[in-house]
Amino acid sequence: MTLDLNTFPPEARAAFIKDGERFGSEDTLEQANQTLNAYLAHGSKLVAFGFAPEDAAELKDARDALIEAGVGREAKRTSKKIDTVAHATAMRDGQGVRLRARSVLAGTKRVLLLSGNTEAVKKIEVLLDSESAAAEDAEGLAKQLDALRAVLKEPAVADAAKNRGGPQALLDLEAKAAALRDAAKAKAEPRGTPVETETLDLIDGIIVSLTRTAREAADAAARELAEPAIATAFELSALYKRRGKKKPEEQGG
């Protein structure tokens, strides 16, 4: 059986690529090898639970295709996962400082209202109402942080917020907006040619799908046959490594 990457329906192809983007190719390669080794020992017991010999053959072909496609790309293979993690971290941190800044402005609004500064109060209300939901993309979230910072910098608002977390919020809004833009730029930069990158993502996604299917079948088989070793053998430990388990240069297939 030879894996033909051009035969997948558009919907399946898109789903595999989306999954593959989340993992480094060195991890999917290692997971494919682990699952194939487990299949050699327990494969005959998985057929009745949804993982057939042709699935194992497809996994082997995907593993081989990944090796062929990934030759000479060691540094670039690791960068995909690193960029994705950095992007997720920047989004999480940006959402956190956004909520804090909104809280600071809400508290400051009351002070301004009591002092009779209705103009500043109105600016805060308009901003908080117009951007009540966090943006889902890095640039959009960065712009929201910019808008919060702009209002917090206004003299009347800054003065009212100086003992309510305003100064620190201003610093953090600027820093996190910059981090969001840096992470978005790094994630968007191609790790190879567009075709090469998409091919690796597709193969990664196929491997992720097949190894997950094998894992589910192994769990069911282990329970029904009372053989916990089956489930252990098919663990997805290469895909979901604990942080710090291996340094990038120590990972490989």
Backbone hydrogen bonds, N-H to C=O, Kabsch-Sander energy under -0.5 kcal/mol:
donor,donor_aa,acceptor,acceptor_aa,energy
4,D,2,T,-0.5
5,L,3,L,-0.7
7,T,4,D,-1.5
13,R,9,P,-2.9
14,A,10,P,-2.5
15,A,11,E,-2.1
16,F,12,A,-2.6
17,I,13,R,-2.5
18,K,14,A,-2.3
19,D,15,A,-2.1
20,G,16,F,-3.0
21,E,17,I,-2.0
22,R,19,D,-1.4
23,F,20,G,-1.5
25,S,77,R,-0.5
27,D,24,G,-0.8
28,T,24,G,-1.9
29,L,25,S,-2.3
30,E,26,E,-1.7
31,Q,27,D,-2.5
32,A,28,T,-2.5
33,N,29,L,-2.1
34,Q,30,E,-2.3
35,T,31,Q,-2.8
36,L,32,A,-2.5
37,N,33,N,-2.2
38,A,34,Q,-2.2
39,Y,35,T,-2.2
40,L,36,L,-1.6
41,A,37,N,-0.9
42,H,38,A,-2.4
43,G,39,Y,-2.7
45,K,42,H,-1.9
46,L,43,G,-1.7
47,V,43,G,-0.6
49,F,46,L,-1.8
50,G,47,V,-1.5
51,F,46,L,-1.8
52,A,50,G,-0.7
55,D,52,A,-0.9
56,A,52,A,-1.6
57,A,53,P,-2.3
58,E,54,E,-2.1
59,L,55,D,-2.2
60,K,56,A,-2.2
61,D,57,A,-2.2
62,A,58,E,-2.5
63,R,59,L,-2.6
64,D,60,K,-2.5
65,A,61,D,-2.6
66,L,62,A,-2.3
67,I,63,R,-2.0
68,E,64,D,-2.2
69,A,65,A,-2.8
70,G,66,L,-2.1
71,V,68,E,-0.8
73,R,70,G,-2.0
77,R,73,R,-2.8
78,T,74,E,-1.5
79,S,75,A,-1.2
80,K,76,K,-1.1
81,K,77,R,-0.7
82,I,78,T,-1.8
83,D,79,S,-2.9
84,T,80,K,-1.8
85,V,81,K,-2.5
86,A,82,I,-2.5
87,H,83,D,-2.1
88,A,84,T,-2.3
89,T,85,V,-2.5
90,A,86,A,-2.4
91,M,87,H,-2.3
92,R,88,A,-2.4
93,D,89,T,-2.8
94,G,90,A,-2.5
95,Q,91,M,-2.5
96,G,92,R,-1.9
97,V,93,D,-2.4
98,R,94,G,-1.9
99,L,95,Q,-2.0
100,R,96,G,-2.0
101,A,97,V,-2.6
102,R,98,R,-2.3
103,S,99,L,-2.0
104,V,100,R,-2.4
105,L,101,A,-2.5
106,A,102,R,-2.2
107,G,103,S,-2.2
108,T,104,V,-2.3
109,K,105,L,-2.4
110,R,106,A,-1.1
111,V,107,G,-1.2
112,L,108,T,-2.4
113,L,109,K,-2.4
114,L,110,R,-2.2
115,S,111,V,-1.4
116,G,112,L,-0.5
116,G,113,L,-0.9
117,N,112,L,-2.3
118,T,116,G,-1.8
121,V,117,N,-1.8
122,K,118,T,-2.4
123,K,119,E,-1.8
124,I,120,A,-2.0
125,E,121,V,-2.5
126,V,122,K,-2.7
127,L,123,K,-2.0
128,L,124,I,-2.8
129,D,125,E,-2.4
130,S,126,V,-2.3
131,E,127,L,-1.6
132,S,129,D,-0.7
141,L,137,D,-2.5
142,A,138,A,-2.5
143,K,139,E,-2.2
144,Q,140,G,-1.6
145,L,141,L,-2.2
146,D,142,A,-2.2
147,A,143,K,-2.2
148,L,144,Q,-2.2
149,R,145,L,-2.4
150,A,146,D,-2.4
151,V,147,A,-1.7
152,L,148,L,-2.3
153,K,149,R,-1.7
154,E,150,A,-0.6
154,E,151,V,-0.9
158,A,154,E,-3.4
159,D,155,P,-2.4
160,A,156,A,-1.9
161,A,157,V,-2.0
162,K,158,A,-0.5
162,K,159,D,-0.8
164,R,161,A,-1.9
166,G,161,A,-2.4
169,A,165,G,-2.1
170,L,166,G,-2.4
171,L,167,P,-1.7
172,D,168,Q,-2.6
173,L,169,A,-2.8
174,E,170,L,-1.7
175,A,171,L,-2.2
176,K,172,D,-2.9
177,A,173,L,-1.8
178,A,174,E,-1.8
179,A,175,A,-2.1
180,L,176,K,-2.2
181,R,177,A,-1.9
182,D,178,A,-2.3
183,A,179,A,-2.5
184,A,180,L,-2.4
185,K,181,R,-2.1
186,A,182,D,-2.4
187,K,183,A,-2.4
188,A,184,A,-1.7
189,E,185,K,-1.4
197,T,193,T,-2.7
198,E,194,P,-2.4
199,T,195,V,-2.2
200,L,196,E,-2.1
201,D,197,T,-2.4
202,L,198,E,-2.5
203,I,199,T,-2.5
204,D,200,L,-2.9
205,G,201,D,-2.5
206,I,202,L,-2.2
207,I,203,I,-2.4
208,V,204,D,-2.6
209,S,205,G,-2.4
210,L,206,I,-2.4
211,T,207,I,-2.8
212,R,208,V,-2.0
213,T,209,S,-2.0
214,A,210,L,-2.5
215,R,211,T,-2.1
216,E,212,R,-2.5
217,A,213,T,-2.3
218,A,214,A,-2.5
219,D,215,R,-2.4
220,A,216,E,-2.1
221,A,217,A,-2.6
222,A,218,A,-2.8
223,R,219,D,-1.9
224,E,220,A,-2.4
225,L,221,A,-2.8
226,A,222,A,-0.6
227,E,222,A,-1.6
230,I,227,E,-1.9
231,A,227,E,-0.6
232,T,228,P,-2.0
233,A,229,A,-2.1
234,F,230,I,-1.2
235,E,232,T,-1.4
237,S,235,E,-0.6
240,Y,236,L,-2.1
245,K,242,R,-2.1
250,E,247,K,-2.1
251,Q,247,K,-0.7
251,Q,248,P,-1.0
